[in-house]
C-alpha cells in the first residue's frame, strides 16, 4: 500500500494508505493521550468553581472518523453542537470507549 499524510504540515495528522481496491487510515494518537492526561491532572488541581468553561476531550481525526463510521455522528458538522441527543451520545462514547482522551475529570 502506498500512503500520504492527511495534512502535510501537521506531524500528528493521519496517514492514508491505499492500493487499487482498499484504503486504510492510521494515526499515532500518543501525543493526544499525553495532552489529555496533563489536562486531567490540571483539572484535579484547579477548583472547578474558578472556571466558567472547561474542555471535555481532545478528539484526534482518526477518532472522529471512527465515531462517524460506527455511530453516524459527525462532530465536524456545523449543526452538531445544536443536536442535544447526538452530543449526549457522543459524550457517552468518549467516556466509555475513549476515556484516555478526556481532558477533564468528568464523571457523568
C-alpha positions in Angstrom: 0.0 0.0 0.0 1.2 3.5 -0.8 0.3 6.3 1.5 0.2 10.0 2.2 -0.4 12.3 5.2 -3.8 13.9 5.5 -2.1 17.2 6.4 1.5 17.7 5.2 2.2 20.4 7.8 0.7 18.5 10.8 3.0 15.9 12.4 0.0 14.4 14.2 -2.2 14.0 11.1 -3.4 10.6 10.0 -1.8 8.5 7.2 -4.0 7.4 4.3 -2.7 4.1 2.9 -4.2 3.0 -0.4 -3.9 0.4 -3.1 -6.2 -0.3 -6.1 -9.1 -1.6 -4.1 -8.7 -0.7 -0.4 -7.7 2.1 1.9 -6.6 2.3 5.5 -6.3 5.2 7.9 -3.6 5.2 10.6 -2.8 7.8 13.2 -0.4 7.8 16.2 -2.6 9.4 19.0 0.0 9.1 21.7 0.6 12.9 21.8 -3.2 13.4 22.2 -3.4 10.9 25.0 -0.4 12.6 26.8 -2.0 16.1 26.4 -5.3 14.8 27.7 -3.6 13.2 30.7 -1.9 16.6 31.6 -5.2 18.4 31.3 -6.9 15.9 33.6 -4.1 16.5 36.1 -4.6 20.2 35.9 -8.3 19.8 36.3 -7.7 17.9 39.5 -5.6 20.7 40.9 -7.7 23.7 39.8 -11.0 24.1 41.6 -14.0 24.0 39.2 -15.6 27.0 40.8 -12.9 29.3 39.3 -13.8 28.5 35.7 -16.9 29.1 33.6 -16.0 26.6 31.0 -13.7 23.6 30.7 -12.6 21.3 28.0 -14.2 17.9 27.7 -11.9 15.9 25.5 -9.4 16.2 22.7 -10.5 14.3 19.6 -7.9 13.1 17.0 -9.2 13.0 13.4 -9.0 9.2 13.4 -11.4 9.0 16.4 -13.8 11.5 14.7 -13.8 9.3 11.6 -14.3 6.1 13.7 -17.3 7.7 15.5 -18.8 8.9 12.2 -18.4 5.4 10.7 -19.7 3.4 13.7 -22.4 5.8 15.1 -23.2 8.3 12.3 -22.2 11.2 14.5 -20.3 13.9 12.6 -18.7 16.1 15.2 -17.5 18.5 12.5 -21.0 19.1 11.2 -21.9 22.8 11.9 -25.3 21.6 13.4 -23.7 19.0 15.8 -23.5 21.4 18.8 -27.2 22.1 18.5 -28.2 18.4 18.4 -28.6 17.5 22.1 -29.2 13.8 21.6 -26.1 13.4 19.4 -24.0 15.4 21.9 -25.2 13.2 24.7 -24.4 10.0 22.8 -21.0 11.4 21.7 -20.1 12.2 25.3 -21.1 8.7 26.4 -19.0 7.2 23.5 -15.9 9.2 24.6 -16.3 8.4 28.3 -16.8 4.6 27.6 -14.7 3.9 24.5 -12.0 6.6 24.6 -11.6 7.7 28.3 -7.9 8.5 27.7 -8.9 11.4 25.5 -10.9 13.1 28.3 -9.3 16.5 29.2 -11.3 16.9 32.4 -12.4 14.7 35.2 -16.0 14.5 34.1 -17.9 11.7 35.8 -21.3 11.9 34.1 
